[in-house]
Amino acid sequence: MKCFIYWLRGDQAGRVVVDSWRWLWGLPVEAGGRVAVAVAQESLQSMQKLVQQLD
């Protein structure tokens, strides 16, 4: 499944998607995952702002 996501979204976006999913479920992120968690949190904040703008 992970390989499919990397193929579908590209390496960086795939890493963010996989690490975000693992972070949301409370699973340990991969090695070097601190950057991915920071990017995931930033992405989440960005999505929240966009959803608020839709209202």
PDBQT receptor file of N, H, CA, C and O in Angstrom, charges set to zero:
ATOM      1  N   MET A   1       0.828  -1.193   0.000  1.00  0.00    +0.000 N 
ATOM      2  CA  MET A   1       0.000   0.000   0.000  1.00  0.00    +0.000 C 
ATOM      3  C   MET A   1       0.876   1.262   0.000  1.00  0.00    +0.000 C 
ATOM      4  O   MET A   1       0.595   2.235  -0.700  1.00  0.00    +0.000 OA
ATOM      5  N   LYS A   2       1.928   1.213   0.795  1.00  0.00    +0.000 N 
ATOM      6  H   LYS A   2       2.156   0.422   1.363  1.00  0.00    +0.000 HD
ATOM      7  CA  LYS A   2       2.823   2.354   0.903  1.00  0.00    +0.000 C 
ATOM      8  C   LYS A   2       3.481   2.656  -0.446  1.00  0.00    +0.000 C 
ATOM      9  O   LYS A   2       3.601   3.817  -0.836  1.00  0.00    +0.000 OA
ATOM     10  N   CYS A   3       3.902   1.622  -1.146  1.00  0.00    +0.000 N 
ATOM     11  H   CYS A   3       3.805   0.679  -0.830  1.00  0.00    +0.000 HD
ATOM     12  CA  CYS A   3       4.531   1.811  -2.464  1.00  0.00    +0.000 C 
ATOM     13  C   CYS A   3       3.554   2.433  -3.448  1.00  0.00    +0.000 C 
ATOM     14  O   CYS A   3       3.941   3.261  -4.273  1.00  0.00    +0.000 OA
ATOM     15  N   PHE A   4       2.298   2.039  -3.364  1.00  0.00    +0.000 N 
ATOM     16  H   PHE A   4       1.985   1.366  -2.694  1.00  0.00    +0.000 HD
ATOM     17  CA  PHE A   4       1.274   2.588  -4.251  1.00  0.00    +0.000 C 
ATOM     18  C   PHE A   4       1.095   4.080  -3.998  1.00  0.00    +0.000 C 
ATOM     19  O   PHE A   4       0.980   4.862  -4.942  1.00  0.00    +0.000 OA
ATOM     20  N   ILE A   5       1.072   4.476  -2.736  1.00  0.00    +0.000 N 
ATOM     21  H   ILE A   5       1.165   3.842  -1.969  1.00  0.00    +0.000 HD
ATOM     22  CA  ILE A   5       0.901   5.890  -2.397  1.00  0.00    +0.000 C 
ATOM     23  C   ILE A   5       2.097   6.695  -2.881  1.00  0.00    +0.000 C 
ATOM     24  O   ILE A   5       1.936   7.793  -3.412  1.00  0.00    +0.000 OA
ATOM     25  N   TYR A   6       3.311   6.145  -2.696  1.00  0.00    +0.000 N 
ATOM     26  H   TYR A   6       3.441   5.252  -2.264  1.00  0.00    +0.000 HD
ATOM     27  CA  TYR A   6       4.506   6.835  -3.184  1.00  0.00    +0.000 C 
ATOM     28  C   TYR A   6       4.455   6.985  -4.705  1.00  0.00    +0.000 C 
ATOM     29  O   TYR A   6       4.815   8.031  -5.244  1.00  0.00    +0.000 OA
ATOM     30  N   TRP A   7       4.004   5.930  -5.391  1.00  0.00    +0.000 N 
ATOM     31  H   TRP A   7       3.711   5.080  -4.953  1.00  0.00    +0.000 HD
ATOM     32  CA  TRP A   7       3.896   5.981  -6.852  1.00  0.00    +0.000 C 
ATOM     33  C   TRP A   7       2.834   6.996  -7.283  1.00  0.00    +0.000 C 
ATOM     34  O   TRP A   7       3.050   7.769  -8.217  1.00  0.00    +0.000 OA
ATOM     35  N   LEU A   8       1.699   6.990  -6.605  1.00  0.00    +0.000 N 
ATOM     36  H   LEU A   8       1.524   6.362  -5.847  1.00  0.00    +0.000 HD
ATOM     37  CA  LEU A   8       0.582   7.845  -6.978  1.00  0.00    +0.000 C 
ATOM     38  C   LEU A   8       0.868   9.316  -6.692  1.00  0.00    +0.000 C 
ATOM     39  O   LEU A   8       0.571  10.173  -7.524  1.00  0.00    +0.000 OA
ATOM     40  N   ARG A   9       1.431   9.613  -5.550  1.00  0.00    +0.000 N 
ATOM     41  H   ARG A   9       1.673   8.916  -4.875  1.00  0.00    +0.000 HD
ATOM     42  CA  ARG A   9       1.598  11.003  -5.103  1.00  0.00    +0.000 C 
ATOM     43  C   ARG A   9       3.007  11.550  -5.284  1.00  0.00    +0.000 C 
ATOM     44  O   ARG A   9       3.218  12.754  -5.133  1.00  0.00    +0.000 OA
ATOM     45  N   GLY A  10       3.969  10.703  -5.600  1.00  0.00    +0.000 N 
ATOM     46  H   GLY A  10       3.798   9.725  -5.723  1.00  0.00    +0.000 HD
ATOM     47  CA  GLY A  10       5.353  11.148  -5.666  1.00  0.00    +0.000 C 
ATOM     48  C   GLY A  10       6.037  10.898  -4.340  1.00  0.00    +0.000 C 
ATOM     49  O   GLY A  10       5.377  10.580  -3.350  1.00  0.00    +0.000 OA
ATOM     50  N   ASP A  11       7.330  11.035  -4.309  1.00  0.00    +0.000 N 
ATOM     51  H   ASP A  11       7.865  11.293  -5.113  1.00  0.00    +0.000 HD
ATOM     52  CA  ASP A  11       8.097  10.674  -3.119  1.00  0.00    +0.000 C 
ATOM     53  C   ASP A  11       7.790  11.572  -1.925  1.00  0.00    +0.000 C 
ATOM     54  O   ASP A  11       7.445  11.071  -0.855  1.00  0.00    +0.000 OA
ATOM     55  N   GLN A  12       7.906  12.869  -2.085  1.00  0.00    +0.000 N 
ATOM     56  H   GLN A  12       8.187  13.276  -2.954  1.00  0.00    +0.000 HD
ATOM     57  CA  GLN A  12       7.722  13.769  -0.947  1.00  0.00    +0.000 C 
ATOM     58  C   GLN A  12       6.268  13.780  -0.477  1.00  0.00    +0.000 C 
ATOM     59  O   GLN A  12       6.004  13.660   0.719  1.00  0.00    +0.000 OA
ATOM     60  N   ALA A  13       5.341  13.920  -1.393  1.00  0.00    +0.000 N 
ATOM     61  H   ALA A  13       5.555  14.017  -2.365  1.00  0.00    +0.000 HD
ATOM     62  CA  ALA A  13       3.922  13.938  -1.006  1.00  0.00    +0.000 C 
ATOM     63  C   ALA A  13       3.502  12.587  -0.439  1.00  0.00    +0.000 C 
ATOM     64  O   ALA A  13       2.710  12.524   0.501  1.00  0.00    +0.000 OA
ATOM     65  N   GLY A  14       4.028  11.515  -1.004  1.00  0.00    +0.000 N 
ATOM     66  H   GLY A  14       4.672  11.566  -1.767  1.00  0.00    +0.000 HD
ATOM     67  CA  GLY A  14       3.714  10.183  -0.489  1.00  0.00    +0.000 C 
ATOM     68  C   GLY A  14       4.205  10.004   0.929  1.00  0.00    +0.000 C 
ATOM     69  O   GLY A  14       3.515   9.433   1.773  1.00  0.00    +0.000 OA
ATOM     70  N   ARG A  15       5.417  10.504   1.186  1.00  0.00    +0.000 N 
ATOM     71  H   ARG A  15       5.977  10.969   0.501  1.00  0.00    +0.000 HD
ATOM     72  CA  ARG A  15       5.969  10.424   2.542  1.00  0.00    +0.000 C 
ATOM     73  C   ARG A  15       5.102  11.202   3.518  1.00  0.00    +0.000 C 
ATOM     74  O   ARG A  15       4.862  10.747   4.637  1.00  0.00    +0.000 OA
ATOM     75  N   VAL A  16       4.635  12.359   3.106  1.00  0.00    +0.000 N 
ATOM     76  H   VAL A  16       4.830  12.729   2.197  1.00  0.00    +0.000 HD
ATOM     77  CA  VAL A  16       3.781  13.179   3.973  1.00  0.00    +0.000 C 
ATOM     78  C   VAL A  16       2.467  12.456   4.248  1.00  0.00    +0.000 C 
ATOM     79  O   VAL A  16       1.999  12.427   5.387  1.00  0.00    +0.000 OA
ATOM     80  N   VAL A  17       1.871  11.873   3.211  1.00  0.00    +0.000 N 
ATOM     81  H   VAL A  17       2.251  11.896   2.286  1.00  0.00    +0.000 HD
ATOM     82  CA  VAL A  17       0.598  11.158   3.386  1.00  0.00    +0.000 C 
ATOM     83  C   VAL A  17       0.769   9.975   4.330  1.00  0.00    +0.000 C 
ATOM     84  O   VAL A  17      -0.022   9.799   5.257  1.00  0.00    +0.000 OA
ATOM     85  N   VAL A  18       1.796   9.167   4.100  1.00  0.00    +0.000 N 
ATOM     86  H   VAL A  18       2.438   9.310   3.347  1.00  0.00    +0.000 HD
ATOM     87  CA  VAL A  18       2.019   7.984   4.942  1.00  0.00    +0.000 C 
ATOM     88  C   VAL A  18       2.324   8.388   6.376  1.00  0.00    +0.000 C 
ATOM     89  O   VAL A  18       1.747   7.833   7.311  1.00  0.00    +0.000 OA
ATOM     90  N   ASP A  19       3.220   9.345   6.562  1.00  0.00    +0.000 N 
ATOM     91  H   ASP A  19       3.689   9.797   5.803  1.00  0.00    +0.000 HD
ATOM     92  CA  ASP A  19       3.572   9.773   7.920  1.00  0.00    +0.000 C 
ATOM     93  C   ASP A  19       2.402  10.461   8.614  1.00  0.00    +0.000 C 
ATOM     94  O   ASP A  19       2.231  10.316   9.824  1.00  0.00    +0.000 OA
ATOM     95  N   SER A  20       1.601  11.203   7.869  1.00  0.00    +0.000 N 
ATOM     96  H   SER A  20       1.739  11.322   6.886  1.00  0.00    +0.000 HD
ATOM     97  CA  SER A  20       0.417  11.841   8.457  1.00  0.00    +0.000 C 
ATOM     98  C   SER A  20      -0.555  10.781   8.939  1.00  0.00    +0.000 C 
ATOM     99  O   SER A  20      -1.111  10.886  10.032  1.00  0.00    +0.000 OA
ATOM    100  N   TRP A  21      -0.756   9.768   8.127  1.00  0.00    +0.000 N 
ATOM    101  H   TRP A  21      -0.305   9.682   7.238  1.00  0.00    +0.000 HD
ATOM    102  CA  TRP A  21      -1.675   8.681   8.496  1.00  0.00    +0.000 C 
ATOM    103  C   TRP A  21      -1.171   7.972   9.752  1.00  0.00    +0.000 C 
ATOM    104  O   TRP A  21      -1.942   7.698  10.672  1.00  0.00    +0.000 OA
ATOM    105  N   ARG A  22       0.122   7.680   9.782  1.00  0.00    +0.000 N 
ATOM    106  H   ARG A  22       0.749   7.903   9.035  1.00  0.00    +0.000 HD
ATOM    107  CA  ARG A  22       0.702   7.013  10.953  1.00  0.00    +0.000 C 
ATOM    108  C   ARG A  22       0.597   7.908  12.188  1.00  0.00    +0.000 C 
ATOM    109  O   ARG A  22       0.314   7.422  13.283  1.00  0.00    +0.000 OA
ATOM    110  N   TRP A  23       0.821   9.203  12.018  1.00  0.00    +0.000 N 
ATOM    111  H   TRP A  23       1.051   9.598  11.129  1.00  0.00    +0.000 HD
ATOM    112  CA  TRP A  23       0.737  10.151  13.145  1.00  0.00    +0.000 C 
ATOM    113  C   TRP A  23      -0.694  10.236  13.667  1.00  0.00    +0.000 C 
ATOM    114  O   TRP A  23      -0.910  10.273  14.879  1.00  0.00    +0.000 OA
ATOM    115  N   LEU A  24      -1.672  10.268  12.763  1.00  0.00    +0.000 N 
ATOM    116  H   LEU A  24      -1.497  10.238  11.779  1.00  0.00    +0.000 HD
ATOM    117  CA  LEU A  24      -3.067  10.347  13.185  1.00  0.00    +0.000 C 
ATOM    118  C   LEU A  24      -3.489   9.113  13.978  1.00  0.00    +0.000 C 
ATOM    119  O   LEU A  24      -4.296   9.213  14.902  1.00  0.00    +0.000 OA
ATOM    120  N   TRP A  25      -2.952   7.964  13.621  1.00  0.00    +0.000 N 
ATOM    121  H   TRP A  25      -2.297   7.883  12.870  1.00  0.00    +0.000 HD
ATOM    122  CA  TRP A  25      -3.289   6.721  14.309  1.00  0.00    +0.000 C 
ATOM    123  C   TRP A  25      -2.398   6.462  15.513  1.00  0.00    +0.000 C 
ATOM    124  O   TRP A  25      -2.558   5.443  16.185  1.00  0.00    +0.000 OA
ATOM    125  N   GLY A  26      -1.463   7.361  15.801  1.00  0.00    +0.000 N 
ATOM    126  H   GLY A  26      -1.333   8.189  15.256  1.00  0.00    +0.000 HD
ATOM    127  CA  GLY A  26      -0.599   7.206  16.963  1.00  0.00    +0.000 C 
ATOM    128  C   GLY A  26       0.505   6.195  16.759  1.00  0.00    +0.000 C 
ATOM    129  O   GLY A  26       1.092   5.723  17.733  1.00  0.00    +0.000 OA
ATOM    130  N   LEU A  27       0.806   5.848  15.515  1.00  0.00    +0.000 N 
ATOM    131  H   LEU A  27       0.329   6.231  14.724  1.00  0.00    +0.000 HD
ATOM    132  CA  LEU A  27       1.880   4.913  15.227  1.00  0.00    +0.000 C 
ATOM    133  C   LEU A  27       3.196   5.681  15.093  1.00  0.00    +0.000 C 
ATOM    134  O   LEU A  27       3.193   6.859  14.736  1.00  0.00    +0.000 OA
ATOM    135  N   PRO A  28       4.302   5.030  15.374  1.00  0.00    +0.000 N 
ATOM    136  CA  PRO A  28       5.580   5.739  15.216  1.00  0.00    +0.000 C 
ATOM    137  C   PRO A  28       5.840   6.055  13.750  1.00  0.00    +0.000 C 
ATOM    138  O   PRO A  28       5.606   5.222  12.873  1.00  0.00    +0.000 OA
ATOM    139  N   VAL A  29       6.316   7.240  13.497  1.00  0.00    +0.000 N 
ATOM    140  H   VAL A  29       6.506   7.916  14.208  1.00  0.00    +0.000 HD
ATOM    141  CA  VAL A  29       6.635   7.629  12.128  1.00  0.00    +0.000 C 
ATOM    142  C   VAL A  29       7.985   7.042  11.758  1.00  0.00    +0.000 C 
ATOM    143  O   VAL A  29       8.743   6.610  12.626  1.00  0.00    +0.000 OA
ATOM    144  N   GLU A  30       8.278   7.029  10.484  1.00  0.00    +0.000 N 
ATOM    145  H   GLU A  30       7.662   7.381   9.778  1.00  0.00    +0.000 HD
ATOM    146  CA  GLU A  30       9.521   6.448   9.995  1.00  0.00    +0.000 C 
ATOM    147  C   GLU A  30      10.721   7.278  10.446  1.00  0.00    +0.000 C 
ATOM    148  O   GLU A  30      10.573   8.386  10.962  1.00  0.00    +0.000 OA
ATOM    149  N   ALA A  31      11.896   6.725  10.241  1.00  0.00    +0.000 N 
ATOM    150  H   ALA A  31      12.017   5.825   9.822  1.00  0.00    +0.000 HD
ATOM    151  CA  ALA A  31      13.127   7.434  10.583  1.00  0.00    +0.000 C 
ATOM    152  C   ALA A  31      13.170   8.753   9.830  1.00  0.00    +0.000 C 
ATOM    153  O   ALA A  31      12.846   8.807   8.643  1.00  0.00    +0.000 OA
ATOM    154  N   GLY A  32      13.562   9.794  10.504  1.00  0.00    +0.000 N 
ATOM    155  H   GLY A  32      13.825   9.750  11.468  1.00  0.00    +0.000 HD
ATOM    156  CA  GLY A  32      13.553  11.116   9.887  1.00  0.00    +0.000 C 
ATOM    157  C   GLY A  32      12.153  11.695   9.836  1.00  0.00    +0.000 C 
ATOM    158  O   GLY A  32      11.897  12.643   9.093  1.00  0.00    +0.000 OA
ATOM    159  N   GLY A  33      11.254  11.138  10.611  1.00  0.00    +0.000 N 
ATOM    160  H   GLY A  33      11.462  10.368  11.214  1.00  0.00    +0.000 HD
ATOM    161  CA  GLY A  33       9.853  11.516  10.552  1.00  0.00    +0.000 C 
ATOM    162  C   GLY A  33       9.526  12.844  11.202  1.00  0.00    +0.000 C 
ATOM    163  O   GLY A  33       8.406  13.335  11.062  1.00  0.00    +0.000 OA
ATOM    164  N   ARG A  34      10.462  13.431  11.901  1.00  0.00    +0.000 N 
ATOM    165  H   ARG A  34      11.372  13.032  12.015  1.00  0.00    +0.000 HD
ATOM    166  CA  ARG A  34      10.181  14.721  12.543  1.00  0.00    +0.000 C 
ATOM    167  C   ARG A  34       9.813  15.761  11.507  1.00  0.00    +0.000 C 
ATOM    168  O   ARG A  34       8.906  16.568  11.716  1.00  0.00    +0.000 OA
ATOM    169  N   VAL A  35      10.511  15.740  10.403  1.00  0.00    +0.000 N 
ATOM    170  H   VAL A  35      11.247  15.085  10.233  1.00  0.00    +0.000 HD
ATOM    171  CA  VAL A  35      10.208  16.686   9.332  1.00  0.00    +0.000 C 
ATOM    172  C   VAL A  35       8.829  16.383   8.768  1.00  0.00    +0.000 C 
ATOM    173  O   VAL A  35       8.048  17.295   8.499  1.00  0.00    +0.000 OA
ATOM    174  N   ALA A  36       8.534  15.118   8.592  1.00  0.00    +0.000 N 
ATOM    175  H   ALA A  36       9.169  14.377   8.811  1.00  0.00    +0.000 HD
ATOM    176  CA  ALA A  36       7.237  14.737   8.040  1.00  0.00    +0.000 C 
ATOM    177  C   ALA A  36       6.099  15.145   8.973  1.00  0.00    +0.000 C 
ATOM    178  O   ALA A  36       5.045  15.586   8.513  1.00  0.00    +0.000 OA
ATOM    179  N   VAL A  37       6.306  15.000  10.277  1.00  0.00    +0.000 N 
ATOM    180  H   VAL A  37       7.162  14.641  10.651  1.00  0.00    +0.000 HD
ATOM    181  CA  VAL A  37       5.273  15.391  11.237  1.00  0.00    +0.000 C 
ATOM    182  C   VAL A  37       5.063  16.901  11.183  1.00  0.00    +0.000 C 
ATOM    183  O   VAL A  37       3.924  17.366  11.228  1.00  0.00    +0.000 OA
ATOM    184  N   ALA A  38       6.133  17.663  11.089  1.00  0.00    +0.000 N 
ATOM    185  H   ALA A  38       7.058  17.285  11.052  1.00  0.00    +0.000 HD
ATOM    186  CA  ALA A  38       6.010  19.120  10.997  1.00  0.00    +0.000 C 
ATOM    187  C   ALA A  38       5.273  19.508   9.727  1.00  0.00    +0.000 C 
ATOM    188  O   ALA A  38       4.424  20.399   9.750  1.00  0.00    +0.000 OA
ATOM    189  N   VAL A  39       5.588  18.850   8.622  1.00  0.00    +0.000 N 
ATOM    190  H   VAL A  39       6.278  18.127   8.604  1.00  0.00    +0.000 HD
ATOM    191  CA  VAL A  39       4.905  19.130   7.363  1.00  0.00    +0.000 C 
ATOM    192  C   VAL A  39       3.441  18.722   7.454  1.00  0.00    +0.000 C 
ATOM    193  O   VAL A  39       2.569  19.419   6.935  1.00  0.00    +0.000 OA
ATOM    194  N   ALA A  40       3.167  17.599   8.108  1.00  0.00    +0.000 N 
ATOM    195  H   ALA A  40       3.875  17.032   8.529  1.00  0.00    +0.000 HD
ATOM    196  CA  ALA A  40       1.783  17.149   8.265  1.00  0.00    +0.000 C 
ATOM    197  C   ALA A  40       0.975  18.135   9.108  1.00  0.00    +0.000 C 
ATOM    198  O   ALA A  40      -0.175  18.433   8.786  1.00  0.00    +0.000 OA
ATOM    199  N   GLN A  41       1.572  18.635  10.177  1.00  0.00    +0.000 N 
ATOM    200  H   GLN A  41       2.507  18.393  10.438  1.00  0.00    +0.000 HD
ATOM    201  CA  GLN A  41       0.876  19.606  11.013  1.00  0.00    +0.000 C 
ATOM    202  C   GLN A  41       0.617  20.892  10.243  1.00  0.00    +0.000 C 
ATOM    203  O   GLN A  41      -0.453  21.489  10.360  1.00  0.00    +0.000 OA
ATOM    204  N   GLU A  42       1.587  21.312   9.465  1.00  0.00    +0.000 N 
ATOM    205  H   GLU A  42       2.456  20.827   9.370  1.00  0.00    +0.000 HD
ATOM    206  CA  GLU A  42       1.424  22.507   8.644  1.00  0.00    +0.000 C 
ATOM    207  C   GLU A  42       0.331  22.300   7.601  1.00  0.00    +0.000 C 
ATOM    208  O   GLU A  42      -0.471  23.199   7.346  1.00  0.00    +0.000 OA
ATOM    209  N   SER A  43       0.303  21.124   7.006  1.00  0.00    +0.000 N 
ATOM    210  H   SER A  43       0.954  20.394   7.214  1.00  0.00    +0.000 HD
ATOM    211  CA  SER A  43      -0.726  20.808   6.018  1.00  0.00    +0.000 C 
ATOM    212  C   SER A  43      -2.107  20.788   6.659  1.00  0.00    +0.000 C 
ATOM    213  O   SER A  43      -3.078  21.275   6.078  1.00  0.00    +0.000 OA
ATOM    214  N   LEU A  44      -2.188  20.223   7.858  1.00  0.00    +0.000 N 
ATOM    215  H   LEU A  44      -1.400  19.828   8.330  1.00  0.00    +0.000 HD
ATOM    216  CA  LEU A  44      -3.459  20.180   8.568  1.00  0.00    +0.000 C 
ATOM    217  C   LEU A  44      -3.964  21.582   8.869  1.00  0.00    +0.000 C 
ATOM    218  O   LEU A  44      -5.149  21.866   8.694  1.00  0.00    +0.000 OA
ATOM    219  N   GLN A  45      -3.081  22.456   9.318  1.00  0.00    +0.000 N 
ATOM    220  H   GLN A  45      -2.118  22.225   9.460  1.00  0.00    +0.000 HD
ATOM    221  CA  GLN A  45      -3.472  23.835   9.597  1.00  0.00    +0.000 C 
ATOM    222  C   GLN A  45      -3.927  24.534   8.317  1.00  0.00    +0.000 C 
ATOM    223  O   GLN A  45      -4.896  25.293   8.324  1.00  0.00    +0.000 OA
ATOM    224  N   SER A  46      -3.230  24.275   7.239  1.00  0.00    +0.000 N 
ATOM    225  H   SER A  46      -2.443  23.658   7.233  1.00  0.00    +0.000 HD
ATOM    226  CA  SER A  46      -3.602  24.864   5.955  1.00  0.00    +0.000 C 
ATOM    227  C   SER A  46      -4.983  24.384   5.512  1.00  0.00    +0.000 C 
ATOM    228  O   SER A  46      -5.799  25.170   5.030  1.00  0.00    +0.000 OA
ATOM    229  N   MET A  47      -5.233  23.093   5.679  1.00  0.00    +0.000 N 
ATOM    230  H   MET A  47      -4.570  22.454   6.070  1.00  0.00    +0.000 HD
ATOM    231  CA  MET A  47      -6.546  22.548   5.303  1.00  0.00    +0.000 C 
ATOM    232  C   MET A  47      -7.647  23.135   6.177  1.00  0.00    +0.000 C 
ATOM    233  O   MET A  47      -8.739  23.430   5.691  1.00  0.00    +0.000 OA
ATOM    234  N   GLN A  48      -7.361  23.304   7.464  1.00  0.00    +0.000 N 
ATOM    235  H   GLN A  48      -6.474  23.064   7.858  1.00  0.00    +0.000 HD
ATOM    236  CA  GLN A  48      -8.362  23.877   8.364  1.00  0.00    +0.000 C 
ATOM    237  C   GLN A  48      -8.707  25.301   7.954  1.00  0.00    +0.000 C 
ATOM    238  O   GLN A  48      -9.874  25.692   7.998  1.00  0.00    +0.000 OA
ATOM    239  N   LYS A  49      -7.710  26.078   7.558  1.00  0.00    +0.000 N 
ATOM    240  H   LYS A  49      -6.763  25.760   7.522  1.00  0.00    +0.000 HD
ATOM    241  CA  LYS A  49      -7.961  27.446   7.103  1.00  0.00    +0.000 C 
ATOM    242  C   LYS A  49      -8.804  27.448   5.836  1.00  0.00    +0.000 C 
ATOM    243  O   LYS A  49      -9.718  28.260   5.694  1.00  0.00    +0.000 OA
ATOM    244  N   LEU A  50      -8.497  26.540   4.916  1.00  0.00    +0.000 N 
ATOM    245  H   LEU A  50      -7.754  25.880   5.032  1.00  0.00    +0.000 HD
ATOM    246  CA  LEU A  50      -9.265  26.470   3.669  1.00  0.00    +0.000 C 
ATOM    247  C   LEU A  50     -10.712  26.074   3.924  1.00  0.00    +0.000 C 
ATOM    248  O   LEU A  50     -11.624  26.592   3.279  1.00  0.00    +0.000 OA
ATOM    249  N   VAL A  51     -10.923  25.158   4.862  1.00  0.00    +0.000 N 
ATOM    250  H   VAL A  51     -10.182  24.737   5.386  1.00  0.00    +0.000 HD
ATOM    251  CA  VAL A  51     -12.290  24.754   5.202  1.00  0.00    +0.000 C 
ATOM    252  C   VAL A  51     -13.047  25.906   5.825  1.00  0.00    +0.000 C 
ATOM    253  O   VAL A  51     -14.234  26.083   5.551  1.00  0.00    +0.000 OA
ATOM    254  N   GLN A  52     -12.381  26.701   6.663  1.00  0.00    +0.000 N 
ATOM    255  H   GLN A  52     -11.417  26.558   6.886  1.00  0.00    +0.000 HD
ATOM    256  CA  GLN A  52     -13.033  27.851   7.278  1.00  0.00    +0.000 C 
ATOM    257  C   GLN A  52     -13.405  28.882   6.215  1.00  0.00    +0.000 C 
ATOM    258  O   GLN A  52     -14.432  29.549   6.339  1.00  0.00    +0.000 OA
ATOM    259  N   GLN A  53     -12.588  29.021   5.178  1.00  0.00    +0.000 N 
ATOM    260  H   GLN A  53     -11.753  28.479   5.078  1.00  0.00    +0.000 HD
ATOM    261  CA  GLN A  53     -12.891  29.966   4.115  1.00  0.00    +0.000 C 
ATOM    262  C   GLN A  53     -14.083  29.524   3.290  1.00  0.00    +0.000 C 
ATOM    263  O   GLN A  53     -14.751  30.355   2.675  1.00  0.00    +0.000 OA
ATOM    264  N   LEU A  54     -14.361  28.221   3.267  1.00  0.00    +0.000 N 
ATOM    265  H   LEU A  54     -13.818  27.546   3.767  1.00  0.00    +0.000 HD
ATOM    266  CA  LEU A  54     -15.497  27.708   2.506  1.00  0.00    +0.000 C 
ATOM    267  C   LEU A  54     -16.836  28.091   3.134  1.00  0.00    +0.000 C 
ATOM    268  O   LEU A  54     -17.851  28.187   2.444  1.00  0.00    +0.000 OA
ATOM    269  N   ASP A  55     -16.828  28.310   4.457  1.00  0.00    +0.000 N 
ATOM    270  H   ASP A  55     -16.003  28.233   5.017  1.00  0.00    +0.000 HD
ATOM    271  CA  ASP A  55     -18.074  28.640   5.153  1.00  0.00    +0.000 C 
ATOM    272  C   ASP A  55     -18.618  29.970   4.791  1.00  0.00    +0.000 C 
ATOM    273  O   ASP A  55     -19.663  30.370   5.305  1.00  0.00    +0.000 OA
TER     274      ASP A  55
